[in-house]
C-alpha cells in the first residue's frame, strides 16, 4: 500500500516533510476562491496538497500553478506528488524563500494566492525542525507574509488562508492596516456545540464588505452535509 493519503484524483506522499495532509489543508483547498485566469500561487506548499487541489479545481481554465517552500524535503515531496498527478504540466515547484522570490516577480502580478501559514507566534515548538518550520512563524512571520501578499496580488486578486481563530483574527486586523481587506470569512467548528477553532478567510486589496459563513465539520456523530458538499470532490469516501 502506498504511503501518504489518496484522494479521488491524486495521491499525496509527505516523504518526510514537515506537515502531513490535514483537515485544515483540505478545507482551505476546497473553499478558497480561484480566478478562472492568471497564476495561482501556493505559499509554503509542504507536500503540495493545496497546489494539487487547485490544479484539480482549475482543470478547465488550466491556470498555471506555482508552489513555493523553503524546506528541501517539502520541495522533494511536492515535486514527486506533482509529477505523479494528472496536472504535472501546469505545476511548478520551487525551493525558495518567499521574500527573496517575490522580488524576482513583477509587482501585483498574481491573481490567486493560497496559503496554510505557520500558526504559532509563541509557545513550545515541535521537536522536529521541519514540523516546527511548518507550524511556527520563526521563518515566515505573519507580518512578512502580509507584506509579501500585498506586493504580489493584482488589484483585484484574492489571497486565502486558514488559521486558528485567535491567530486568524489578529492576521485579519494586521492585514487591514496594510490595505488588505477581508472579503470572505468562514468560522469552523468541529461540532455545533464546540467553540470556533479555525477561520477560513480571503483577503483582497480593495475595500469590501465581508461575506460571513459558518461550517460545522460534524453533526450528530457524522460529517455534516455542508462539510461533505465542500470536500466530496476530493475525499474518497464522501
C-alpha positions as CSV (number, residue, x, y, z in Angstrom):
1,X,0.0,0.0,0.0
2,X,1.3,3.4,-0.9
3,X,2.3,5.8,2.0
4,X,0.5,9.1,2.4
5,X,-3.0,10.0,1.6
6,X,-5.0,9.1,-1.5
7,X,-7.7,11.4,-2.9
8,X,-10.2,10.8,-5.7
9,X,-7.9,12.1,-8.4
10,X,-4.4,12.3,-6.9
11,X,-2.1,10.9,-4.2
12,X,-0.1,12.8,-1.6
13,X,3.1,11.3,-0.1
14,X,4.7,13.6,2.5
15,X,8.1,11.9,2.1
16,X,9.3,13.2,5.4
17,X,8.3,16.9,5.0
18,X,7.1,19.0,8.0
19,X,3.3,18.7,7.8
20,X,1.3,15.7,6.5
21,X,-2.2,16.0,4.9
22,X,-4.6,17.7,7.4
23,X,-8.2,18.6,7.5
24,X,-7.2,22.2,7.6
25,X,-5.4,21.9,4.3
26,X,-8.3,20.1,2.7
27,X,-10.8,22.7,4.0
28,X,-8.7,25.5,2.6
29,X,-8.0,23.8,-0.7
30,X,-11.7,23.1,-1.3
31,X,-13.0,26.5,0.0
32,X,-10.6,29.1,-1.4
33,X,-11.9,31.1,-4.4
34,X,-9.8,30.6,-7.6
35,X,-9.8,33.0,-10.5
36,X,-10.6,31.5,-13.9
37,X,-7.5,33.2,-15.3
38,X,-3.9,34.0,-14.2
39,X,-1.4,32.3,-12.0
40,X,-2.2,30.5,-8.7
41,X,0.5,30.8,-6.1
42,X,0.7,28.3,-3.2
43,X,2.9,29.7,-0.4
44,X,4.6,27.1,1.9
45,X,3.3,24.2,-0.2
46,X,4.6,21.4,2.0
47,X,3.7,18.1,0.3
48,X,1.9,20.0,-2.5
49,X,-1.7,19.4,-1.2
50,X,-3.0,22.9,-1.9
51,X,-1.3,23.1,-5.3
52,X,-2.8,19.8,-6.3
53,X,-6.3,20.6,-5.1
54,X,-6.1,23.9,-7.0
55,X,-5.0,22.1,-10.1
56,X,-8.0,19.7,-9.9
57,X,-10.4,22.6,-9.4
58,X,-9.0,24.6,-12.3
59,X,-8.8,21.8,-14.8
60,X,-11.0,23.6,-17.3
61,X,-9.3,27.0,-17.0
62,X,-5.8,25.4,-16.9
63,X,-4.3,28.0,-14.6
64,X,-0.5,27.8,-14.2
65,X,0.3,26.9,-10.6
66,X,3.5,27.9,-8.7
67,X,4.2,26.3,-5.4
68,X,7.0,27.5,-3.0
69,X,8.6,26.1,0.0
70,X,11.8,26.9,2.0
71,X,12.3,23.3,3.1
72,X,14.2,20.9,0.7
73,X,12.2,17.8,1.9
74,X,8.9,19.6,1.2
75,X,10.1,20.6,-2.3
76,X,11.1,17.0,-2.9
77,X,7.7,15.7,-1.8
78,X,5.7,18.3,-3.7
79,X,7.7,17.7,-6.8
80,X,7.2,14.0,-6.6
81,X,3.4,14.4,-6.0
82,X,3.1,16.9,-8.8
83,X,4.9,14.6,-11.3
84,X,2.6,11.7,-10.4
85,X,-0.6,13.8,-10.7
86,X,-2.7,14.3,-13.9
87,X,-1.6,18.0,-13.9
88,X,2.2,17.8,-14.0
89,X,2.4,20.1,-17.0
90,X,0.7,23.0,-15.0
91,X,2.6,22.6,-11.7
92,X,5.9,24.3,-11.0
93,X,7.5,23.6,-7.6
94,X,10.3,26.0,-6.4
95,X,12.7,25.7,-3.5
96,X,12.5,29.4,-2.5
97,X,12.2,31.8,0.4
98,X,9.0,33.9,-0.3
99,X,10.6,37.2,0.5
100,X,13.5,36.6,-1.9
101,X,11.3,35.1,-4.6
102,X,8.8,37.9,-4.6
103,X,11.4,40.5,-5.7
104,X,12.1,38.4,-8.8
105,X,8.5,38.8,-9.9
106,X,6.7,41.8,-11.3
107,X,4.7,43.6,-8.6
108,X,1.0,42.9,-8.5
109,X,1.2,40.0,-10.9
110,X,-0.5,37.1,-9.1
111,X,-4.3,36.8,-9.2
112,X,-4.8,34.0,-6.7
113,X,-2.8,33.1,-3.6
114,X,-3.5,30.2,-1.3
115,X,-1.6,29.6,1.9
116,X,-1.8,27.4,5.0
117,X,0.6,29.5,7.0
118,X,2.6,28.9,10.1
119,X,0.2,29.0,13.1
120,X,2.0,30.0,16.2
121,X,3.7,33.2,17.2
122,X,4.7,31.9,20.6
123,X,4.7,28.7,22.7
124,X,6.6,25.4,22.7
125,X,7.9,24.4,19.3
126,X,7.5,21.0,17.8
127,X,10.6,18.8,18.4
128,X,11.0,18.1,14.7
129,X,12.7,21.0,12.9
130,X,10.7,20.5,9.7
131,X,7.4,20.4,11.7
132,X,8.5,23.5,13.7
133,X,9.2,25.4,10.4
134,X,5.7,24.5,9.1
135,X,3.9,25.3,12.4
136,X,5.8,28.3,13.8
137,X,6.4,31.8,12.4
138,X,10.1,32.0,13.0
139,X,11.0,31.6,9.3
140,X,7.9,33.4,8.0
141,X,6.2,35.9,10.3
142,X,2.6,36.9,9.7
143,X,3.8,40.5,9.2
144,X,6.2,39.5,6.5
145,X,3.6,37.2,4.9
146,X,1.1,40.0,4.7
147,X,3.6,42.4,3.1
148,X,4.5,39.8,0.5
149,X,0.9,39.1,-0.3
150,X,0.3,42.9,-0.7
151,X,3.3,43.1,-3.0
152,X,2.3,40.2,-5.2
153,X,-1.5,40.4,-5.6
154,X,-3.1,42.1,-8.6
155,X,-5.5,45.0,-7.7
156,X,-8.5,42.6,-7.7
157,X,-6.6,39.5,-6.6
158,X,-7.6,37.2,-3.7
159,X,-5.4,35.5,-1.1
160,X,-6.9,32.8,1.1
161,X,-5.7,31.3,4.4
162,X,-6.7,29.1,7.3
163,X,-5.6,29.8,10.9
164,X,-6.8,29.1,14.4
165,X,-9.4,31.6,15.5
166,X,-7.2,33.8,17.7
167,X,-4.3,34.0,15.2
168,X,-6.7,34.4,12.3
169,X,-8.5,37.5,13.8
170,X,-5.1,39.1,14.6
171,X,-4.0,38.3,11.0
172,X,-7.1,39.9,9.5
173,X,-6.7,43.0,11.7
174,X,-3.0,43.3,10.7
175,X,-3.8,42.8,7.0
176,X,-6.3,45.7,7.1
177,X,-3.5,48.1,8.2
178,X,-1.6,47.0,5.1
179,X,-4.5,47.6,2.7
180,X,-5.8,44.1,2.5
181,X,-9.5,43.6,3.3
182,X,-11.4,40.5,4.4
183,X,-13.8,39.6,1.6
184,X,-15.0,36.2,2.9
185,X,-14.8,34.7,6.4
186,X,-15.9,31.2,7.4
187,X,-15.9,30.2,11.0
188,X,-15.2,26.5,11.5
189,X,-16.4,24.4,14.4
190,X,-15.8,20.6,14.9
191,X,-19.5,20.4,16.1
192,X,-22.2,23.0,16.6
193,X,-21.7,22.8,20.3
194,X,-17.9,23.4,20.2
195,X,-16.4,26.9,20.0
196,X,-14.9,28.2,16.8
197,X,-11.5,26.7,16.4
198,X,-10.5,27.7,12.8
199,X,-11.0,30.6,10.4
200,X,-11.0,30.4,6.7
201,X,-10.7,33.8,5.2
202,X,-9.9,35.6,1.9
203,X,-8.2,38.9,1.6
204,X,-8.2,41.4,-1.3
205,X,-6.6,44.8,-2.0
206,X,-9.9,46.7,-2.5
207,X,-12.2,47.7,0.3
208,X,-15.3,45.5,0.5
209,X,-17.9,44.1,2.9
210,X,-17.2,40.8,4.4
211,X,-19.3,37.8,3.5
212,X,-19.7,35.7,6.7
213,X,-20.2,32.0,6.7
214,X,-20.1,29.1,9.2
215,X,-19.3,25.5,8.9
216,X,-19.6,22.6,11.4
217,X,-17.5,19.6,10.4
218,X,-19.6,17.1,12.3
219,X,-23.3,16.9,13.1
220,X,-25.0,14.2,15.1
221,X,-21.9,12.0,15.1
222,X,-21.4,12.1,11.3
223,X,-19.8,14.5,8.8
224,X,-22.2,17.4,8.2
225,X,-23.9,17.9,4.9
226,X,-22.0,21.2,4.5
227,X,-18.7,19.5,5.0
228,X,-19.5,16.7,2.6
229,X,-20.6,19.2,0.0
230,X,-17.4,21.1,0.3
231,X,-15.0,18.2,0.2
232,X,-16.7,15.4,-1.7
233,X,-14.7,16.2,-4.9
234,X,-11.6,15.1,-3.0
235,X,-12.2,12.6,-0.2
236,X,-12.6,9.0,-1.5
237,X,-15.4,8.1,0.9
238,X,-17.5,11.2,0.5
